[in-house]
Amino acid sequence: MDRWKGRVALVTGASVGIGAAIAKSLVRHGMKVVGCARNVEQIQTLAAECVSSGFSGTLIPYKCDLSVEDDVLSMFSWIKVHHQGIDVCVNNAGLALPEPLLGGKTSAWRTMIDVNVIALSVCAREAYQSMKENTHDGHIININGMCGHRVLRNADLHFYTASKYAVTALTEGLRQELREAKSHIRATSISPGLVETELSYRLFSQNPEKAAAAYKSMKCLQAEDIANAVVYVLSAPPHVQVGDVQMRPVEQLT
């Protein structure tokens, strides 16, 4: 990770869970990390923790609603002005809503597409525009999920699963376009299985016991495990393309 010290990373959805763990890890490794979310206060608290821990990098909170393209474009412009662009983009932000295909709300489907697919694509596009001006390597990492590779028998997850299948396709398409452009930028999808974060509690907000039961059924992945996978991907030599990391708890069946 030495070659990334002092360089700039953007982590979306950095206020809690996986995003917070990734942001903290990259700061620990000496990077300047712009952490964005709608709730910037939690990132400010995390930034203070990084300072008190004596980490060599810096966490810079930035308030951004990723579902609003103008917000995203303004954020990249701000990073360009204040930090000369980015070197690493971690598209972590995402949400799951329990909306089945046979009876789900169209508005909820659109929300998932806006955040999980469109916002990710806009950030990847703008990250490329920023990174291509650099002479050193860059990296775009999309936090996907094991449900981006198979369909579970759970109606509440089917539309969310479709959005994650899109992330799988988009990451491979991005890799191909970067290769054709003879770019020095790499693209990676990291696909975790069941991670003990707030996502399931938000998904089953009407039935929190269901989320708690899922977490108690096995030794789940922790947010730090995903952060370690990000570090692993970034640590690969510039000529090595790690296209997809699939990881799940040992006890997880599917």
N, C-alpha and C positions, 0 to 999 in steps of 0.2 A: 504493500500500500504506500510505500515511500514516495512513489512518483505522483501520488494524488495530494500530497501535503500542500496546503496553501491554495489549492484549486477550489473551484466553486461547484457545489451540488445544489440542485433543487429537489426537495422531497415534498410531494403533495400529500395532503391528509396527514400532516405531521403532528397534530395535536394530541392524539391518543394512539394506543395499540401499536400495530406494526409500524406505522409511519413514525411515531415518536421514538420507537426503538431504533429504527434505521437512522433517523436524524442524529440521535445521541451517539450511535456507533461511529458514524462518519466524522462527527466533531471530535470524538476520542482519537480518531486517526489523523487529525490535523487539518481537516477540510473546513472551508467556509460553507456553511449549509444554510440556504434559504428554506425555511420550513413554512409552508403555507397551509391555511385552513380558514374556514369561516370564523371559528372560535380561536382567535389569536392569543387570548389570555393564557390558555393552557401551554402554548408554545413559549410564551414569555416566562412562565414558571420553569419550563424545561430548560430554557436558555440560562436561567439563573443557576439551576442545578449543575449545568455543564461548567459554568464559571467556578462554582464552589468546589467542584471535583478536580479542578486544575487541568481540564482537557486543553490540548494545544490548539484545537480549532475553535470556531465560533459558530453559534447558532443565531440566525437572524430571522425573527418572526415577521411574517407578511400576511396580512389579511386578504383573502381572495375567495370569491365564490366561483368555483371552477365551471359551474353550469352557465356562467355568463361570459361569453367569449371576450368581450371588451375588458373584463377584469383580468383575464388571462393574458391578453396582449399587453395591457398596462403593466402587469407584473414582469413580463419578459423585458419590456422597455426599461423599467426601473432597474432590473438586474444589470442590463447592458450599461446604463449610465453610471451606476454606483459600483459595479463589480466586474465590468468589462465582459459580461456574458457568462455562460455556464459551461462546465466540462462534463458534468454527470446530471442526468435527469432520471429521478425515480418516480414513476407514475404509480403511486400507491393508493391514492384516493379511490374509494369505491363504496357502493352501498347495495344492500340486499333488502328487498321488500317482499313480503309474503303475498304475491299476487299470481294466482294460477292462470293458466291459459284459458280455461273454460269460464272463469268468472272474475278475472282480475280487472282492476281499474286501468284504463288507458293512460291516465295521468301518471300513475305509478310506473307503468312500463316506460313512458317517456322519460321520467326522472332517472331511471336506471340507465337508459341508453345515453342520456345527456352526460351523466357523470362517468359511467363505466366505459363508454365507447367514444363519444364525441370529445369530451374534455381530454381524455387520454390521447386521442389523435391530434388535437390542437396542440397540446403540450409537446408531443413528439415532433410535430412539424416545426414549432417555434424553437425547440431545442436544437434541431438540426440546423436551422438558419443561424443560430448563435454559434454552434460548435464548428460549423464548416469554415469559419473565419480563422480558426486556430490551426497552428501547425502540429500541435500534439494531439494524441488520441482523445476521443470522447466516448461516452457510453450512455445509452438509453435503456433503462431497466423498467419493465412493466410487471407489476405485482398482479399475477393472475390467480389461478386456483386450480385444484385438481378437478373441479367441476368444469373447467375449461377443456377437459379431455374426455369426460364421460358424463352421461345423464343419469342422475339419481332418481329413484322412484319416490320422489317427494314433490307433489304438485306445487307447493309453496316456493320451490327453488327453480322451477323450469324456466321462467323468463330470465331470472338472474343467471342461470347456467348458460342461456343463449348469449347473454352479454359477455360472459367469460370465454365462450367459444370464439367470439369475435376478437377478443384480446389475443388468443392463440393465433388466429389468422393474421391479424394486424402486425403482430411481432415478426412473424415469418415474412410477411410482405415487406415490412420495414427492412429486415435483413437483406432481402433481395434487392431492394431499391438502393440501399447504401452500398452494396457490392457493385451494382451497375454504375453507380456514380463514382466508383473508385475512392470511396470515402474512408477516412481513418476512424470512423465512428462505428461502434459495435451495438448490437441490439440483443437483449436477453429477456426472456419471460421466466419469472420465478413462480411456480405453482404449488402453494402449500395445501395440505389437507386441513384437517380440523385444528384450528389455532385458538387458544383460549384468550379471546379478546372480547370487546364489547359488541362485535358484529352480530353474534347470535342473539344476544339480549335485545338488540334493536330489532332484529328480524322477528323475534317472538315476544315483542313487547307486551302483547296481550296475554301471553302465557310464559312468564319468565321461568317457571318450573321446568318447561320443556328444554330451554337452553341450558339450565343448570344440570339437568339429567344427562344431556349430551356430553358436557364437560366432565362429568363424574364417571362416565362409562369407560374411560380409558385415560392413559397419561397422554395428554394433548401436547401438540407443539406450543411453544411459547413465542411471543413476539421477538424475543432475542434470537431465536433460532432462524427466523427469517432475516434478521439483520446480519447474522453471521453468513447466511447464504449470499447476501448482497456483497459483503466484504470478499467472500470467496470469488465471486464473479469478477469484481473489480481487480482482484489480485492476479488474475490470469494475465500472462504476457500479451502484449498488443497484437501478436499474430494469432492468438487463440480465440476462437469464437465459441463461447458457451451459449448455445441457442435457447435451451430450456432446462430449468432445474425443477424436477418434480420431487416433492418431499411430503411425507405424511407420518403420523405416529405409527410406530411399529404395530400397534394393536388395531389400527384402522383397516377395515376389510376392503372398502372400495375407494 
